[in-house]
Amino acid sequence: MKIIIATAAIFVALLMSCSTTEKLENRAIGLINNVSYTNTKFSNPNAGNGFLVRYKNKDYAITAKHVLMIAKTDQMKFVDFEGELKQWKLHPKNDSTSYVVLDKLLNTNKKDSLTWSYMDTHWNTYNDWLVFSVKENNSKNIPLKFRKKPLIKDEILYAVGWTYKDTLEKQRFYKYKFDKAEGNYYNLIQINGPKGLGGLSGAPVVDKTGKVVGLVSSGGENEQTKEIVLQATSIKNAMDFIIELD
């Protein structure tokens, strides 16, 4: 009898887990960056991923800071648009009619050089995130909530969005497990995902309940284990920045 009861309990737990995952995967989370400049030759309609968050009933948009290195003008040397941005929109890769118009970049600075060499040499302390205020939300995306609890070893997480190679279909849920934290970053081991991570930068990393824990910054193959490892910037510093704005 005890074995039957235990087996039933496991079966119910599995059903609940599948239901939770299915519900999460049907939620509109993923968005890509569509960046327009006054000089259209610098515009980029697919500059990585972004997402919405909500704090105290106010919405913000977040993406990776290094996205600016692939979507900038010649005049932009630091994290500042220098008055050249025409419009920054977010929308699902497969539906540009469902969009979010961003307002102001809230963490501009004249210190972080928009070069790969600067990012590489400051990697341990690099805060790879941008925070925007939101002008209008004409999308189906409901802003994410921050997770404050620490991650647990081998906890299942999901990177939500699109790589450059992903076709114009619904958002991808790439599955990872948490390995360890290193400075501002989480190392995540890929369970189910693409070999090439290009274009996934800025995508939110969420837990099984849909709370955001970080955003995609980098990744690649571990030469020793041959595993694909994703480096995600912890959401903590961006969250603290938004809290201080309040």
C-alpha positions as CSV (number, residue, x, y, z in Angstrom):
1,M,0.0,0.0,0.0
2,K,2.8,2.4,0.9
3,I,4.4,1.7,-2.5
4,I,1.2,2.4,-4.3
5,I,0.6,5.7,-2.4
6,A,4.2,6.8,-3.0
7,T,3.9,6.0,-6.7
8,A,0.7,8.0,-7.0
9,A,2.3,10.9,-5.2
10,I,5.2,10.9,-7.7
11,F,2.7,10.7,-10.6
12,V,0.7,13.7,-9.3
13,A,3.9,15.7,-8.8
14,L,5.0,15.0,-12.4
15,L,1.6,16.1,-13.7
16,M,1.8,19.3,-11.8
17,S,5.4,19.9,-13.0
18,C,4.3,19.3,-16.7
19,S,1.3,21.6,-16.2
20,T,3.5,24.4,-14.8
21,T,6.0,24.1,-17.6
22,E,3.4,24.0,-20.3
23,K,1.7,27.1,-18.8
24,L,5.0,28.9,-18.7
25,E,5.9,28.1,-22.3
26,N,2.5,29.5,-23.4
27,R,3.2,32.8,-21.7
28,A,4.3,35.7,-23.9
29,I,7.8,36.5,-22.6
30,G,10.3,36.7,-25.6
31,L,11.0,40.0,-27.4
32,I,13.7,41.1,-29.8
33,N,15.3,44.6,-30.1
34,N,14.4,46.6,-33.2
35,V,16.6,49.7,-33.1
36,S,16.2,52.7,-35.5
37,Y,18.6,55.6,-35.8
38,T,18.1,58.9,-37.6
39,N,20.8,57.7,-40.0
40,T,19.1,54.5,-41.2
41,K,22.4,52.8,-42.2
42,F,23.0,52.1,-38.5
43,S,19.5,50.7,-37.8
44,N,19.3,47.1,-36.7
45,P,15.9,45.3,-36.7
46,N,17.2,42.2,-34.9
47,A,19.7,43.3,-32.2
48,G,19.4,40.4,-29.7
49,N,16.6,40.0,-27.2
50,G,15.0,42.0,-24.4
51,F,12.2,41.7,-21.9
52,L,9.8,43.6,-19.6
53,V,9.9,43.7,-15.8
54,R,7.6,45.3,-13.3
55,Y,8.4,46.9,-10.0
56,K,5.8,48.7,-7.9
57,N,3.3,48.8,-10.8
58,K,5.9,50.5,-13.1
59,D,7.2,48.8,-16.2
60,Y,10.8,48.7,-17.4
61,A,12.5,47.1,-20.4
62,I,15.9,45.3,-20.0
63,T,18.4,44.0,-22.5
64,A,22.1,43.3,-22.6
65,K,24.5,46.2,-22.6
66,H,26.7,44.7,-25.2
67,V,23.8,44.7,-27.7
68,L,24.8,48.4,-28.2
69,M,28.1,47.2,-29.7
70,I,26.1,45.6,-32.6
71,A,23.5,48.4,-32.8
72,K,25.2,51.7,-32.6
73,T,26.3,54.7,-34.7
74,D,29.8,55.8,-35.4
75,Q,29.3,58.7,-33.0
76,M,28.4,56.4,-30.0
77,K,31.6,55.7,-28.0
78,F,30.0,55.1,-24.6
79,V,26.6,54.0,-23.2
80,D,24.8,57.1,-24.6
81,F,22.9,57.5,-27.8
82,E,24.3,61.0,-28.3
83,G,20.9,62.2,-29.6
84,E,21.0,59.8,-32.6
85,L,18.4,57.3,-31.6
86,K,15.1,57.6,-33.5
87,Q,13.2,54.7,-31.8
88,W,13.8,51.5,-29.9
89,K,11.1,48.9,-30.1
90,L,10.7,45.4,-28.7
91,H,8.5,42.8,-30.4
92,P,8.3,39.0,-30.8
93,K,10.5,37.8,-33.6
94,N,7.4,36.4,-35.3
95,D,5.1,39.3,-34.8
96,S,6.2,42.9,-35.3
97,T,2.6,44.1,-34.9
98,S,2.7,43.3,-31.1
99,Y,5.3,45.8,-29.9
100,V,6.7,47.8,-27.0
101,V,8.0,51.4,-27.6
102,L,10.8,52.3,-25.2
103,D,11.3,55.8,-23.8
104,K,14.6,56.7,-22.0
105,L,17.8,54.7,-21.4
106,L,18.1,55.1,-17.7
107,N,21.6,53.9,-17.1
108,T,23.6,56.0,-19.5
109,N,27.3,56.5,-18.6
110,K,30.5,57.9,-20.1
111,K,32.7,55.2,-18.6
112,D,31.9,52.0,-20.3
113,S,33.4,52.0,-23.7
114,L,31.3,50.4,-26.5
115,T,34.1,48.1,-27.6
116,W,34.6,44.3,-27.2
117,S,38.1,44.8,-25.8
118,Y,36.7,47.0,-22.9
119,M,34.1,44.3,-22.2
120,D,36.7,41.5,-22.2
121,T,39.1,43.3,-19.9
122,H,36.4,44.3,-17.4
123,W,34.4,41.1,-17.7
124,N,34.5,40.3,-13.9
125,T,32.8,43.5,-13.0
126,Y,30.9,44.3,-16.2
127,N,27.2,45.0,-15.6
128,D,25.9,43.6,-18.9
129,W,22.4,45.2,-18.8
130,L,20.5,48.3,-20.0
131,V,17.4,49.5,-18.3
132,F,14.8,51.6,-20.3
133,S,11.6,53.3,-19.2
134,V,8.6,52.2,-21.3
135,K,6.6,54.7,-23.4
136,E,3.9,52.3,-24.6
137,N,3.1,48.6,-24.5
138,N,1.1,47.4,-27.4
139,S,2.1,43.8,-26.9
140,K,0.7,40.7,-25.2
141,N,3.7,40.4,-23.0
142,I,3.1,40.7,-19.3
143,P,6.2,42.1,-17.4
144,L,8.2,39.6,-15.4
145,K,8.7,39.7,-11.7
146,F,12.1,39.6,-10.0
147,R,13.3,36.5,-8.1
148,K,15.0,37.4,-4.9
149,K,15.8,33.9,-3.6
150,P,19.2,32.5,-4.4
151,L,19.5,29.8,-7.0
152,I,20.1,26.1,-6.0
153,K,22.7,23.9,-7.5
154,D,21.2,22.0,-10.5
155,E,18.0,24.0,-10.5
156,I,16.2,24.1,-13.8
157,L,16.1,27.4,-15.6
158,Y,15.0,28.6,-19.1
159,A,16.4,31.2,-21.5
160,V,13.5,32.6,-23.5
161,G,13.8,34.1,-26.9
162,W,15.4,33.6,-30.3
163,T,18.9,33.1,-31.7
164,Y,19.8,34.6,-35.1
165,K,19.3,31.1,-36.6
166,D,15.9,30.5,-35.1
167,T,13.1,30.8,-37.7
168,L,10.1,33.1,-37.4
169,E,8.2,30.8,-35.1
170,K,7.1,31.2,-31.4
171,Q,9.6,31.9,-28.7
172,R,12.0,29.2,-27.7
173,F,12.4,27.9,-24.2
174,Y,16.0,26.6,-24.0
175,K,16.6,24.5,-20.9
176,Y,19.5,24.8,-18.5
177,K,20.6,23.8,-15.0
178,F,22.4,26.1,-12.6
179,D,26.0,25.2,-12.0
180,K,27.6,28.1,-10.0
181,A,27.9,31.8,-9.6
182,E,31.0,33.7,-10.6
183,G,31.0,37.4,-9.8
184,N,28.1,39.1,-11.7
185,Y,27.4,35.9,-13.7
186,Y,25.7,32.5,-13.4
187,N,27.2,29.6,-15.2
188,L,24.4,27.4,-16.6
189,I,24.8,24.0,-18.2
190,Q,22.7,23.4,-21.3
191,I,20.2,20.5,-21.2
192,N,18.3,21.4,-24.4
193,G,19.3,24.3,-26.6
194,P,21.2,25.5,-29.7
195,K,24.8,24.8,-30.4
196,G,25.2,28.4,-31.6
197,L,24.0,31.0,-29.1
198,G,24.5,34.0,-31.3
199,G,21.6,36.4,-31.1
200,L,20.3,35.1,-27.8
201,S,22.0,38.0,-25.9
202,G,19.7,39.9,-23.7
203,A,17.1,37.1,-23.4
204,P,15.6,36.6,-20.0
205,V,16.6,33.6,-17.9
206,V,13.6,32.5,-15.8
207,D,12.9,29.9,-13.2
208,K,10.0,27.4,-13.5
209,T,7.6,29.9,-12.0
210,G,8.5,32.5,-14.6
211,K,10.4,34.8,-12.3
212,V,13.5,36.4,-13.9
213,V,16.9,35.6,-12.4
214,G,19.2,36.9,-15.1
215,L,19.8,37.6,-18.8
216,V,22.0,36.0,-21.4
217,S,25.4,37.5,-21.8
218,S,27.7,34.9,-23.3
219,G,28.3,31.2,-23.8
220,G,30.1,28.4,-25.6
221,E,31.4,24.9,-25.4
222,N,33.5,23.7,-22.4
223,E,36.6,22.3,-23.9
224,Q,37.0,19.7,-21.2
225,T,33.4,18.4,-20.8
226,K,32.1,19.4,-24.3
227,E,29.0,20.8,-22.6
228,I,27.4,24.0,-23.8
229,V,27.7,26.5,-21.0
230,L,25.7,29.7,-20.9
231,Q,26.8,32.7,-18.9
232,A,23.9,34.8,-17.6
233,T,24.2,38.1,-15.9
234,S,22.6,38.1,-12.5
235,I,19.5,40.3,-12.4
236,K,20.4,41.5,-8.9
237,N,22.3,44.7,-9.9
238,A,19.7,45.7,-12.5
239,M,17.0,45.1,-9.8
240,D,18.9,47.2,-7.3
241,F,19.2,50.0,-9.9
242,I,15.5,50.0,-10.5
243,I,14.7,50.0,-6.8
244,E,16.9,53.0,-6.3
245,L,15.0,54.8,-9.0
246,D,11.8,54.6,-7.0
